[in-house]
Amino acid sequence: MSEVQNVIIIGSGPAGYTAAIYAARANLKPLLFQGLQPGGQLTITTDVENYPGYPEGIMGPEMMDQFRTQAERFGTEIRFEQINEVDFSTRPFTLKTDFDTFQAHSVIVSTGASARLIGLEAEKALMGRGVSACATCDGAFFPDKEILVVGGGDSAMEEAHYLTRFGRRVRIVHRREEFRASKIMVDRCKANEKIEWLLNRALVDILAGDDGKVRAAVLEDPRSGEREEVECDGVFIAIGHTPNSEIFKDKLEMDENGYIVVHDGTNTSVEGVFACGDVMDHIYRQAVTAAGTGCMAAIDSERWLENQAH
Ligand code: NAP
């Protein structure tokens, strides 16, 4: 086992890298584990146009490269490994990868969340080519276009409503007639003239045109098995997010959906363990808010370590 680290950061999205930049500049020599998807969710988006400081926009993967370079510049050690197991019951804390065991006086959890997908081949193949899991990120790429939003919860209602700012028409595709969404959100969509409903329809395939972009969706009525092809330019999957918090189950307090609960900034239920980014935020979920909470976690951890030393 190697020496005890001041701070180990788990996760490499905007939250983790920002925490690393701040912790490294505070001379804490952070060790950051990138995990299986280095760069996080931004690596599956295309242009990022809403992050301040990039007036022309920037590609998500390139932005994450820059975050990483900035974190390394100040001395962050970065490892391309996944933390699979943690023990927060005694200090220093213990963290395990498949190959090694590490110890740290403090830990910053920034493992993010994953947009739930339906599981179609076409969904993955056409991601960023008309398929999206984030209206705030990608809505502006669909001016005057035909958009489908899949889902029947609050996320789907919110995204559909938001997308009417851009699209010519937004159709909500939901596999049954009842909604999980709150009445107020459904009513708001019903009152929106640009929104139409395709109920009792499950998305079973997405078709590309000659340009390699979405051309149509194949929907199936679960009651009859009948299929139809619906022409569209964009398909937004809005069936929820799953926080990447599995390994912290029974170790950190979480809400009923698995989001890590924080108090007084980024403190978790275990002193010395901090959480930032989408793993603790199911509301804003933006790169800039994740980076902001990453900064907070680094400052919280730095202050906590300082107090321990006295
Ligand atoms: P959700 O409430 O779990 O709804 C997910 C929806 O996706 C359900 O309608 C579900 O259909 C559908 N779905 C799930 N898997 C599917 C699949 N494989 N194929 C087709 N459809 C599928 O998730 P959410 O909408 O993301 O909301 C999560 C939480 O965040 C909720 O507590 C919500 O209130 C909250 N939220 C609040 C706001 C707001 O207040 N502004 C905005 C967004 C989210 P079934 O109903 O048939 O299962």
Residues whose N, C-alpha, C, O or C-beta is under 5 A from the ligand:
A	BS01	NAP	I118 G151 G152 G153 D154 S155 A156 E158 R175 R176 E178 R180 A238 I239 G240 H241
